Amino acid sequence: MKRIISALFALLAISAQAEIKLPAFFSDGMVLQQQTECRIWGTAEKNVNVSVTTSWDNQTYQAKAANDGAFEVSVHTPEAGGPFTITLSENNPHHTLLTLQTYIGEVWLCSGQSNMEMQMKGYKAQPVEGATEVLLDCADPMLHFFSVKRLASLTPQDDVEGTWSEATTASVREFSATAYFFGRALRRQLGVPVGLICTAFGGSACEAWMKADWLKAFPKVQQTITEDDVKKLQQRCPTALFNGQLAPLIGYGIRGAIWYQGEDNVPRYDYYAPLLSRMIQGWRTEWQQGDFPFYYCQIAPFDYSVTDWALYNSALLREQQAMVEQSVSNCRMAVLLDVGLKDVIHPRKKRIAGERLALLALNNTYGVKGLPEFAAYSSVEFRNDTAVVAFDRSKEWVYFENGSYSDNFEIAGADKVFHPAKAWVNRNRVYVTSSSVKQPVAVRYAFHDWVVGDLMHDGLPVSSFRTDEW
């Protein structure tokens, strides 16, 4: 009897050893990036031969697990479609261990802080505008989500917690509203499966999404991190979310990334542009997919005077954000100057945020014709008592949402005192003047915490800007 029990335990041990384990995002319902080489990795019994068979082409890819059990293969994906299957087997003896239902399409990483994390159901007493209508008509078997569970960590993790879900009323309600609207727009325009991986954490700092080596160029950032720092600072601790929520995903094939973050960095606005630029560079280096598209939201206006950050003008952070697309390749910003809430830091108009990100992707990544684009301030010329402001990407000409006037312009002379100004538009130029300033040297537009942007181009807002560096 003892021998029988011992044999059973031995068989169980062999079975356990033979189990192939994959990170959580390699699971039923996953979407792989089309027409590329997609990595699949996991662990098995050491030195065992692992076979990965893809149903779309009946190809079998093989890898030998290392002494620590780690294995990896790269599979070639076809044009978008599905569902397909991926089967993982042991070669000797040959038997199937895992079969995964898989779709092939467009995959996007979605990251940031609370405005990216904010689910379709909203926060307490902070709803997402139009959520009810969306939930009544959101089922889509070709739109799939993966939400990464929050985790701040001192050390890089190998896996995350989460599952793939197709778009249903229940899953959409619990998923990022901004990311959902982004993905829905891609689905409607491209007609292919779309996979969205959301790894976000409310209140997170940009520094938390970066590796320690990248932060050495920023002496104002805490350089030595301990376990106590992670416990105390959580999502604001440098490197903590890179380690906990991003590192495990690196290598999963993506088309690009969308980003909605910046509010936490308002008090540290002065180096946000180089900080975010370094983060983008770092992510691209880690992924080894070249300069993949990176599209991000400029934070919406909010009255920060009600917070501990009353001494800071968040327009300075918006300015830093606007600088990034000027210096980083394949990177563009979605302006949200017209959708803020004075007393709530989480705008309700998440559909606008998601669809403006989708505009950037459809315009710049997918080459869809006929879509509008964001104009941006380019230069100013002073003609006696009048400033003449010019814009890039403004072939449809700029205009004021309210008609012929705007209260958002200010003008200053050499004394650096700004006065409310009269502004009018002629084609793609804005003319600004004030009876209080005879010789202007600087112009500002909507350069305050709380504003409602009204300078538009082709239905889209122009970012707040200033011509000075005071």
C-alpha positions as CSV (number, residue, x, y, z in Angstrom):
1,M,0.0,0.0,0.0
2,K,2.8,2.4,0.9
3,R,4.4,1.7,-2.5
4,I,1.2,2.5,-4.3
5,I,0.8,5.8,-2.4
6,S,4.5,6.6,-3.1
7,A,4.0,5.9,-6.8
8,L,0.9,8.1,-6.9
9,F,2.8,10.9,-5.3
10,A,5.6,10.5,-7.8
11,L,3.1,10.6,-10.7
12,L,1.6,13.8,-9.2
13,A,5.0,15.3,-8.9
14,I,5.9,14.5,-12.5
15,S,2.5,16.0,-13.6
16,A,3.2,19.1,-11.6
17,Q,6.7,19.4,-13.0
18,A,5.3,19.0,-16.6
19,E,2.8,21.8,-16.2
20,I,3.4,24.7,-18.6
21,K,2.8,28.1,-16.9
22,L,2.3,31.3,-18.8
23,P,1.9,34.9,-17.6
24,A,-1.7,35.9,-17.0
25,F,-1.9,37.9,-20.3
26,F,-1.3,34.7,-22.3
27,S,-4.7,33.3,-21.8
28,D,-8.1,32.7,-23.5
29,G,-9.4,35.7,-25.3
30,M,-6.0,37.3,-25.8
31,V,-5.3,39.5,-28.9
32,L,-1.9,39.3,-30.6
33,Q,-0.6,42.0,-32.8
34,Q,-1.2,41.2,-36.5
35,Q,1.5,40.6,-39.1
36,T,4.5,40.6,-36.8
37,E,6.7,38.3,-34.7
38,C,5.0,37.9,-31.4
39,R,6.9,36.5,-28.4
40,I,5.3,33.9,-26.2
41,W,7.1,32.9,-23.0
42,G,6.6,31.0,-19.8
43,T,8.0,28.2,-17.7
44,A,8.0,24.4,-17.9
45,E,9.9,21.5,-16.5
46,K,13.6,22.2,-16.9
47,N,15.2,21.0,-20.1
48,V,11.9,19.8,-21.6
49,N,11.1,20.5,-25.2
50,V,8.0,22.8,-25.6
51,S,6.0,23.0,-28.8
52,V,3.8,25.9,-29.7
53,T,1.4,25.3,-32.6
54,T,-0.7,28.1,-34.2
55,S,-3.9,27.1,-35.9
56,W,-3.9,30.0,-38.5
57,D,-1.0,28.4,-40.4
58,N,-0.5,25.0,-38.7
59,Q,3.0,25.9,-37.9
60,T,4.8,24.5,-34.9
61,Y,7.5,26.4,-33.0
62,Q,9.8,24.7,-30.6
63,A,11.9,25.8,-27.6
64,K,13.8,24.0,-24.9
65,A,13.2,25.1,-21.4
66,A,16.3,26.3,-19.6
67,N,17.5,25.0,-16.2
68,D,15.2,27.4,-14.5
69,G,12.3,26.2,-16.7
70,A,12.1,29.4,-18.7
71,F,11.2,29.1,-22.4
72,E,10.3,31.5,-25.2
73,V,9.2,31.3,-28.8
74,S,8.3,33.9,-31.5
75,V,5.3,33.1,-33.6
76,H,4.5,34.8,-36.9
77,T,1.0,36.3,-36.9
78,P,-1.1,36.7,-40.0
79,E,-3.5,39.5,-41.0
80,A,-6.2,40.3,-38.5
81,G,-8.9,37.6,-37.8
82,G,-10.0,34.9,-35.4
83,P,-10.8,33.2,-33.2
84,F,-7.7,31.0,-33.6
85,T,-6.0,28.6,-31.2
86,I,-2.5,28.3,-29.9
87,T,-1.6,24.9,-28.5
88,L,1.3,24.2,-26.2
89,S,2.6,20.7,-25.9
90,E,5.5,18.7,-24.6
91,N,7.5,16.9,-27.3
92,N,8.6,13.9,-25.3
93,P,6.2,12.4,-24.6
94,H,4.0,14.5,-26.9
95,H,0.8,15.6,-25.2
96,T,-1.2,18.8,-25.2
97,L,-0.9,20.8,-22.0
98,L,-2.7,24.1,-23.0
99,T,-5.0,25.3,-25.7
100,L,-5.7,29.0,-25.9
101,Q,-8.3,30.9,-27.9
102,T,-6.6,33.7,-29.6
103,Y,-7.5,36.7,-31.8
104,I,-5.2,38.6,-34.2
105,G,-5.6,42.3,-34.6
106,E,-4.4,45.6,-33.2
107,V,-3.0,45.7,-29.6
108,W,-2.5,48.9,-27.6
109,L,-1.0,49.5,-24.1
110,C,-3.1,52.0,-22.1
111,S,-1.4,53.6,-19.0
112,G,-1.4,56.5,-16.7
113,Q,-3.1,57.7,-13.5
114,S,-6.7,58.0,-12.4
115,N,-8.1,59.6,-15.6
116,M,-6.9,56.6,-17.5
117,E,-7.9,54.1,-14.8
118,M,-11.4,55.6,-14.3
119,Q,-13.8,52.9,-15.2
120,M,-17.0,53.4,-17.3
121,K,-19.0,53.2,-14.0
122,G,-17.0,56.3,-12.9
123,Y,-15.9,57.1,-9.3
124,K,-18.3,57.8,-6.4
125,A,-20.4,60.8,-7.3
126,Q,-18.2,61.3,-10.4
127,P,-19.9,59.7,-13.4
128,V,-18.7,59.2,-16.9
129,E,-20.9,61.2,-19.3
130,G,-23.0,58.9,-21.5
131,A,-22.0,55.7,-19.7
132,T,-25.6,54.4,-19.5
133,E,-26.1,54.8,-23.3
134,V,-22.7,53.0,-23.8
135,L,-23.6,50.1,-21.5
136,L,-26.9,49.5,-23.4
137,D,-25.0,49.0,-26.7
138,C,-21.4,48.0,-26.1
139,A,-21.3,44.2,-26.8
140,D,-18.5,43.5,-29.3
141,P,-16.9,40.0,-29.5
142,M,-13.9,41.5,-31.3
143,L,-13.0,44.1,-28.7
144,H,-11.1,42.6,-25.8
145,F,-9.7,44.0,-22.6
146,F,-7.0,43.1,-20.0
147,S,-6.8,45.2,-16.8
148,V,-3.7,44.9,-14.7
149,K,-4.3,44.8,-11.0
150,R,-2.6,47.6,-9.0
151,L,0.8,46.7,-7.6
152,A,3.7,48.8,-6.4
153,S,6.9,46.9,-6.1
154,L,10.6,47.4,-5.2
155,T,11.7,44.7,-7.6
156,P,10.6,43.8,-11.1
157,Q,7.8,41.2,-11.2
158,D,7.4,38.4,-13.7
159,D,3.7,38.4,-13.9
160,V,0.5,40.4,-13.3
161,E,-3.0,39.7,-12.1
162,G,-5.7,40.1,-14.6
163,T,-7.8,38.3,-17.3
164,W,-8.9,38.9,-20.8
165,S,-12.6,39.8,-21.4
166,E,-14.5,40.6,-24.5
167,A,-16.6,43.7,-24.5
168,T,-19.9,43.1,-22.7
169,T,-22.0,45.3,-20.5
170,A,-20.4,43.8,-17.4
171,S,-16.8,44.0,-18.7
172,V,-17.1,47.5,-20.2
173,R,-18.6,48.9,-16.9
174,E,-15.4,47.8,-15.1
175,F,-12.9,48.8,-17.7
176,S,-11.1,52.1,-18.4
177,A,-13.6,54.5,-20.0
178,T,-10.9,56.4,-21.9
179,A,-9.3,53.2,-23.2
180,Y,-12.7,51.8,-24.1
181,F,-13.7,54.8,-26.2
182,F,-10.2,54.7,-27.9
183,G,-10.6,51.0,-28.7
184,R,-14.2,51.4,-29.9
185,A,-13.2,54.1,-32.4
186,L,-10.4,51.8,-33.7
187,R,-12.8,48.9,-34.1
188,R,-15.3,51.0,-36.0
189,Q,-12.7,52.5,-38.4
190,L,-10.4,49.5,-38.9
191,G,-12.9,46.6,-38.6
192,V,-10.4,44.3,-37.0
193,P,-10.1,42.7,-33.5
194,V,-8.6,45.2,-31.0
195,G,-6.9,44.3,-27.7
196,L,-6.4,46.8,-25.0
197,I,-4.1,46.2,-22.0
198,C,-4.7,48.8,-19.3
199,T,-2.1,49.2,-16.7
200,A,-2.9,52.3,-14.7
201,F,-2.9,53.5,-11.1
202,G,-4.8,56.5,-9.7
203,G,-2.6,59.3,-8.4
204,S,0.6,57.8,-9.9
205,A,3.6,59.9,-10.7
206,C,5.4,59.7,-14.0
207,E,8.6,58.7,-12.0
208,A,6.8,55.6,-10.8
209,W,6.6,54.2,-14.4
210,M,10.4,54.5,-15.0
211,K,13.5,52.4,-14.3
212,A,16.0,53.6,-11.8
213,D,18.7,54.1,-14.5
214,W,16.5,56.4,-16.4
215,L,16.0,58.6,-13.4
216,K,19.7,59.3,-12.8
217,A,19.4,62.3,-15.1
218,F,16.9,63.9,-12.7
219,P,18.7,64.9,-9.5
220,K,15.4,66.1,-8.0
221,V,14.0,62.6,-8.1
222,Q,14.7,60.3,-5.1
223,Q,17.4,57.9,-6.3
224,T,17.7,55.3,-3.5
225,I,14.4,53.4,-3.0
226,T,13.7,51.0,-0.1
227,E,10.8,48.7,0.7
228,D,9.6,51.3,3.2
229,D,9.5,53.9,0.5
230,V,7.3,51.7,-1.6
231,K,4.9,51.0,1.3
232,K,4.7,54.6,2.1
233,L,4.6,56.2,-1.3
234,Q,3.0,53.4,-3.3
235,Q,2.1,54.8,-6.7
236,R,4.2,57.9,-6.2
237,C,7.3,56.0,-5.4
238,P,9.9,56.2,-8.3
239,T,10.2,52.8,-10.2
240,A,7.4,51.1,-8.2
241,L,4.9,50.8,-11.0
242,F,7.4,50.0,-13.6
243,N,8.4,47.1,-11.5
244,G,5.0,46.0,-10.5
245,Q,2.7,46.8,-13.4
246,L,4.9,47.3,-16.5
247,A,7.9,45.1,-16.4
248,P,5.9,41.9,-16.7
249,L,4.2,43.1,-19.9
250,I,7.4,44.1,-21.7
251,G,7.8,42.0,-24.8
252,Y,4.1,41.4,-25.4
253,G,3.6,42.6,-29.0
254,I,1.8,45.9,-29.3
255,R,1.1,48.5,-32.0
256,G,1.6,51.4,-29.6
257,A,0.7,53.1,-26.3
258,I,-1.7,55.7,-25.0
259,W,-1.0,57.7,-21.9
260,Y,-3.2,59.9,-19.6
261,Q,-1.1,61.2,-16.7
262,G,0.3,64.4,-15.4
263,E,-1.9,65.8,-12.6
264,D,0.4,64.3,-9.9
265,N,3.4,66.0,-11.5
266,V,1.9,69.5,-11.4
267,P,4.1,70.5,-8.4
268,R,7.2,69.2,-10.3
269,Y,6.2,70.7,-13.6
270,D,9.6,72.2,-14.4
271,Y,11.2,69.0,-15.6
272,Y,8.1,67.0,-16.9
273,A,8.9,67.3,-20.6
274,P,12.4,65.7,-20.3
275,L,11.0,63.2,-17.8
276,L,8.2,62.0,-20.0
277,S,10.5,62.0,-23.0
278,R,12.9,59.8,-21.2
279,M,10.1,57.5,-20.1
280,I,8.9,57.1,-23.7
281,Q,12.5,56.4,-24.8
282,G,12.9,53.8,-22.1
283,W,9.7,52.0,-22.9
284,R,10.6,51.8,-26.5
285,T,14.1,50.5,-25.7
286,E,12.7,47.8,-23.4
287,W,10.1,46.7,-25.9
288,Q,12.6,46.5,-28.8
289,Q,9.9,47.4,-31.3
290,G,11.5,50.6,-32.5
291,D,9.8,54.0,-32.1
292,F,6.3,52.6,-31.6
293,P,3.5,55.2,-31.6
294,F,3.0,57.0,-28.3
295,Y,-0.1,59.2,-27.9
296,Y,-1.1,61.0,-24.8
297,C,-3.7,63.3,-23.3
298,Q,-2.8,66.8,-22.1
299,I,-4.4,67.2,-18.7
300,A,-7.7,69.1,-18.6
301,P,-8.2,72.4,-16.7
302,F,-9.1,72.1,-13.0
303,D,-9.0,74.7,-10.2
304,Y,-6.0,73.5,-8.3
305,S,-6.5,76.3,-5.7
306,V,-8.7,73.9,-3.8
307,T,-5.7,71.5,-3.4
308,D,-2.3,71.6,-1.6
309,W,-0.9,72.7,-5.0
310,A,-2.5,76.1,-5.0
311,L,0.9,77.8,-5.5
312,Y,1.4,76.0,-8.9
313,N,-0.2,77.0,-12.2
314,S,-1.1,73.7,-13.9
315,A,-0.8,75.6,-17.3
316,L,3.0,75.2,-16.7
317,L,2.5,71.4,-16.7
318,R,0.3,71.6,-19.8
319,E,3.1,73.6,-21.5
320,Q,5.6,70.9,-20.6
321,Q,3.3,68.3,-22.1
322,A,3.0,70.3,-25.3
323,M,6.8,70.3,-25.6
324,V,7.1,66.5,-25.7
325,E,5.5,66.0,-29.1
326,Q,7.9,68.6,-30.5
327,S,11.0,66.6,-29.5
328,V,9.9,63.0,-29.5
329,S,9.4,61.1,-32.8
330,N,6.1,59.4,-33.5
331,C,4.5,61.1,-30.5
332,R,1.4,63.3,-30.5
333,M,-0.8,65.0,-27.9
334,A,-4.6,65.1,-27.5
335,V,-5.7,68.5,-26.2
336,L,-8.5,68.5,-23.6
337,L,-8.6,72.3,-22.9
338,D,-12.4,72.4,-23.5
339,V,-13.6,69.5,-21.3
340,G,-12.4,70.1,-17.8
341,L,-14.4,70.6,-14.6
342,K,-13.6,73.4,-12.3
343,D,-14.1,71.5,-9.0
344,V,-13.5,67.9,-10.1
345,I,-10.1,66.6,-11.4
346,H,-11.7,63.8,-13.3
347,P,-13.5,65.1,-16.4
348,R,-16.7,63.3,-17.3
349,K,-16.2,63.5,-21.0
350,K,-14.1,60.4,-21.3
351,R,-15.5,59.7,-24.7
352,I,-13.9,62.9,-26.0
353,A,-10.5,61.9,-24.4
354,G,-10.6,58.4,-25.9
355,E,-11.8,59.5,-29.3
356,R,-9.2,62.3,-29.5
357,L,-6.5,59.7,-28.8
358,A,-8.0,57.6,-31.5
359,L,-7.9,60.5,-33.9
360,L,-4.1,60.6,-33.4
361,A,-3.7,56.9,-34.0
362,L,-6.0,56.8,-37.0
363,N,-4.4,59.9,-38.5
364,N,-0.7,59.1,-37.8
365,T,-0.5,55.3,-37.4
366,Y,-3.2,54.0,-39.7
367,G,-3.3,56.7,-42.3
368,V,-7.0,57.2,-42.4
369,K,-7.9,60.1,-44.6
370,G,-10.3,62.9,-43.9
371,L,-9.9,63.2,-40.1
372,P,-9.1,66.6,-38.4
373,E,-5.9,67.3,-36.6
374,F,-4.8,69.5,-33.7
375,A,-3.3,72.9,-34.5
376,A,-0.6,74.2,-32.3
377,Y,0.9,77.6,-31.5
378,S,4.0,78.2,-33.6
379,S,5.2,81.9,-33.4
380,V,4.2,85.5,-32.6
381,E,5.0,88.8,-34.4
382,F,4.6,92.2,-32.7
383,R,3.3,95.0,-34.9
384,N,3.1,98.2,-32.9
385,D,0.4,97.7,-30.3
386,T,-0.8,94.3,-31.7
387,A,0.5,90.8,-31.4
388,V,-0.1,88.5,-34.4
389,V,0.0,84.8,-33.4
390,A,0.5,82.0,-35.9
391,F,-0.2,78.3,-35.8
392,D,1.1,75.0,-37.2
393,R,-1.2,72.4,-38.7
394,S,-3.9,75.0,-39.2
395,K,-4.8,74.7,-42.9
396,E,-8.6,74.9,-42.0
397,W,-7.9,78.1,-40.1
398,V,-8.5,78.8,-36.4
399,Y,-11.7,80.2,-34.9
400,F,-13.3,81.0,-31.5
401,E,-15.9,78.6,-30.3
402,N,-18.1,81.5,-29.0
403,G,-18.1,83.3,-32.3
404,S,-16.0,86.4,-32.8
405,Y,-14.5,86.9,-29.3
406,S,-12.5,85.2,-26.6
407,D,-11.8,86.2,-23.0
408,N,-8.8,83.9,-22.7
409,F,-6.1,86.1,-24.1
410,E,-3.7,88.3,-22.1
411,I,-0.9,90.6,-23.3
412,A,2.0,92.3,-21.5
413,G,4.7,94.9,-22.2
414,A,8.3,95.0,-20.9
415,D,7.0,95.4,-17.3
416,K,5.8,91.8,-17.5
417,V,2.3,92.7,-16.2
418,F,-0.4,90.9,-18.1
419,H,-3.7,92.6,-19.0
420,P,-6.9,91.1,-20.4
421,A,-6.8,91.6,-24.2
422,K,-9.1,91.9,-27.1
423,A,-8.5,89.1,-29.7
424,W,-9.9,88.5,-33.2
425,V,-9.1,86.0,-35.9
426,N,-8.2,86.4,-39.5
427,R,-7.7,83.1,-41.4
428,N,-5.1,81.2,-39.3
429,R,-3.8,84.1,-37.3
430,V,-5.1,85.6,-34.0
431,Y,-4.6,89.3,-33.4
432,V,-4.3,90.4,-29.8
433,T,-4.2,94.0,-28.4
434,S,-5.0,95.9,-25.2
435,S,-5.4,99.7,-24.6
436,S,-3.3,99.1,-21.4
437,V,-0.3,97.9,-23.3
438,K,1.2,100.2,-26.0
439,Q,4.2,98.1,-26.8
440,P,3.4,94.4,-26.2
441,V,6.2,91.8,-25.9
442,A,4.3,88.7,-24.7
443,V,0.9,87.0,-25.2
444,R,-0.7,84.2,-23.2
445,Y,-3.7,82.2,-24.1
446,A,-5.7,80.3,-21.4
447,F,-2.7,80.1,-19.2
448,H,-4.4,79.4,-15.9
449,D,-5.5,76.4,-13.9
450,W,-9.1,76.8,-14.7
451,V,-10.2,77.8,-18.1
452,V,-12.6,76.7,-20.8
453,G,-10.6,76.6,-24.0
454,D,-12.4,78.4,-26.9
455,L,-9.7,78.7,-29.6
456,M,-10.4,75.9,-32.1
457,H,-9.3,74.4,-35.3
458,D,-11.4,72.0,-37.3
459,G,-13.5,71.1,-34.3
460,L,-10.6,70.5,-32.0
461,P,-9.2,72.8,-29.3
462,V,-5.8,74.5,-29.4
463,S,-3.6,74.0,-26.4
464,S,-3.0,76.8,-23.9
465,F,0.3,78.6,-24.6
466,R,2.5,81.6,-23.8
467,T,5.1,83.4,-26.0
468,D,7.3,84.4,-23.0
469,E,9.5,82.4,-20.6
470,W,9.0,84.5,-17.5
